[in-house]
Amino acid sequence: MTGPTTTDPTGKRVAFIGLGIMGAPMAVNLRRAGYDVVGFNRSPGKAEALVAAGGTEAGSVAEAVAGAQIVLTMLPDSPDVEQAVLGDGGIVEHAAAGTLLIDLSTISPDVAREVSRRAAERHVRVLDAPVSGGEQGAVDATLSIMVGGDEGVFQEASPVLSALGTTITYVGPSGSGQTVKAANQLVVAGAIQLVSEALVFLDAQGVDLEAGTRVLQGGLAGSTVLERKGPAMLRREFQPGFRIDLHHKDLGIYTSAARDAGVASPLGQALAGLMGSARAQGLGSLDHSALFLQTERLSGRAAEQ
């Protein structure tokens, strides 16, 4: 391990698995809240911010989990969570009985339920607690967190989650957090696409885009997406806070779950297609607000044209 270790006010040690764009600032915020945080990331060079904040870097999942009463995971997709939690050398293999596992990743509701069931066989208690708010929300500790699992376990986890977000809501049994997150991703994708189309429309009509955006934001069309993503679209700045690749994955989760539930979702299917098209055009590593670029291309108004 590298970096200092201190004792947090609660006497509980926290392991954080997955120190990416979202995970790293979340681990830092736990450390700033006074927790003793040990972090691990599969690819190297991701723990600097945590170590600088007084946390510790582990060399493996097993090393991170050893002695931790609470484990948090923030990983890209369902297979990553299954491997980290249930695989050889994973969390349930090394966690002590009674450990609280909070999965902050966005994964399939079915996988969340299966992970919870299998972890319970090893006496590890699991909450699925996906987050919304993007990189800035992770940095500012203002995330919205939707939590599924046992309500008593949720109450126990509330102090830790409060170090990460401002809207923390219990939404039902295991898998419910992931179900609400899938719905959230549908709404966000729809809002981004509509903002993109509105801005391209205004530009095509010769309207001053900054003035037009202010008017939209001041009326019923105003939204968090317009407020946060609109200015970046106008500046054509698409540094990823949440990549198109990941939103494409999330819409796949939504459309699959909706189909299994027998829910018609014509707009959801269209949004999944648009997100997949943007990814196929090489925009996958950009922020999901880069749907704006695809809308320009579809309109024959791309900068290169």
DAURWO-V50542 format. One record per backbone hydrogen bond with DSSP energy under -0.5 kcal/mol. NH is the residue of the N-H (numbers start at 1). CO is the residue of the C=O. If there is no record, write none. Layout:
nh=NH co=CO
nh=NH co=CO
//
This chain:
nh=2 co=57
nh=11 co=8
nh=14 co=36
nh=15 co=70
nh=16 co=38
nh=17 co=15
nh=17 co=72
nh=18 co=16
nh=18 co=40
nh=24 co=20
nh=26 co=22
nh=27 co=23
nh=28 co=24
nh=29 co=25
nh=30 co=26
nh=31 co=27
nh=32 co=28
nh=33 co=29
nh=34 co=31
nh=35 co=30
nh=36 co=12
nh=37 co=35
nh=38 co=14
nh=39 co=56
nh=40 co=16
nh=51 co=47
nh=52 co=48
nh=53 co=49
nh=54 co=51
nh=55 co=50
nh=56 co=37
nh=57 co=2
nh=58 co=39
nh=64 co=60
nh=65 co=61
nh=66 co=62
nh=68 co=65
nh=69 co=13
nh=70 co=13
nh=71 co=100
nh=72 co=15
nh=73 co=102
nh=74 co=17
nh=81 co=77
nh=82 co=78
nh=83 co=79
nh=84 co=80
nh=85 co=81
nh=86 co=82
nh=87 co=82
nh=87 co=83
nh=90 co=87
nh=91 co=84
nh=92 co=85
nh=94 co=90
nh=94 co=91
nh=95 co=91
nh=98 co=123
nh=99 co=96
nh=100 co=69
nh=101 co=99
nh=101 co=125
nh=102 co=71
nh=102 co=100
nh=103 co=101
nh=103 co=127
nh=104 co=73
nh=104 co=102
nh=105 co=73
nh=106 co=75
nh=107 co=105
nh=112 co=108
nh=113 co=109
nh=114 co=110
nh=115 co=111
nh=116 co=112
nh=117 co=113
nh=118 co=114
nh=119 co=115
nh=120 co=116
nh=121 co=117
nh=122 co=118
nh=122 co=119
nh=123 co=120
nh=124 co=119
nh=125 co=99
nh=125 co=123
nh=127 co=101
nh=128 co=148
nh=129 co=103
nh=129 co=127
nh=131 co=104
nh=132 co=144
nh=137 co=133
nh=138 co=134
nh=139 co=135
nh=140 co=136
nh=141 co=137
nh=142 co=137
nh=143 co=137
nh=143 co=164
nh=144 co=132
nh=145 co=143
nh=145 co=167
nh=146 co=130
nh=147 co=145
nh=147 co=169
nh=148 co=128
nh=149 co=172
nh=154 co=150
nh=155 co=151
nh=156 co=152
nh=157 co=153
nh=158 co=154
nh=160 co=157
nh=161 co=157
nh=162 co=158
nh=163 co=159
nh=163 co=160
nh=164 co=161
nh=165 co=161
nh=166 co=143
nh=167 co=143
nh=168 co=166
nh=169 co=145
nh=169 co=167
nh=171 co=147
nh=171 co=169
nh=172 co=147
nh=176 co=173
nh=179 co=175
nh=180 co=176
nh=181 co=177
nh=182 co=178
nh=183 co=179
nh=184 co=180
nh=185 co=181
nh=186 co=182
nh=187 co=183
nh=188 co=184
nh=189 co=185
nh=190 co=186
nh=191 co=187
nh=192 co=188
nh=193 co=189
nh=194 co=190
nh=195 co=191
nh=196 co=192
nh=197 co=193
nh=198 co=194
nh=199 co=195
nh=200 co=196
nh=201 co=197
nh=202 co=198
nh=203 co=199
nh=204 co=200
nh=205 co=201
nh=206 co=203
nh=207 co=202
nh=212 co=208
nh=213 co=209
nh=214 co=210
nh=215 co=211
nh=216 co=212
nh=217 co=213
nh=218 co=214
nh=219 co=215
nh=219 co=216
nh=222 co=219
nh=227 co=223
nh=228 co=224
nh=229 co=225
nh=230 co=225
nh=230 co=226
nh=233 co=229
nh=234 co=230
nh=235 co=231
nh=236 co=232
nh=236 co=233
nh=237 co=232
nh=238 co=236
nh=244 co=286
nh=245 co=284
nh=247 co=243
nh=248 co=244
nh=249 co=245
nh=250 co=246
nh=251 co=247
nh=252 co=248
nh=253 co=249
nh=254 co=250
nh=255 co=251
nh=256 co=252
nh=257 co=253
nh=258 co=254
nh=259 co=255
nh=260 co=256
nh=261 co=257
nh=262 co=258
nh=262 co=259
nh=263 co=258
nh=264 co=262
nh=269 co=265
nh=270 co=266
nh=271 co=267
nh=272 co=268
nh=273 co=269
nh=274 co=270
nh=275 co=271
nh=276 co=272
nh=277 co=273
nh=278 co=274
nh=279 co=275
nh=280 co=276
nh=281 co=277
nh=282 co=279
nh=283 co=278
nh=284 co=279
nh=286 co=283
nh=287 co=238
nh=288 co=242
nh=290 co=287
nh=291 co=288
nh=292 co=289
nh=293 co=290
nh=294 co=290
nh=295 co=291
nh=296 co=292
nh=297 co=293
nh=298 co=294
nh=299 co=295
nh=300 co=297
nh=301 co=296
nh=302 co=296
nh=305 co=302
//
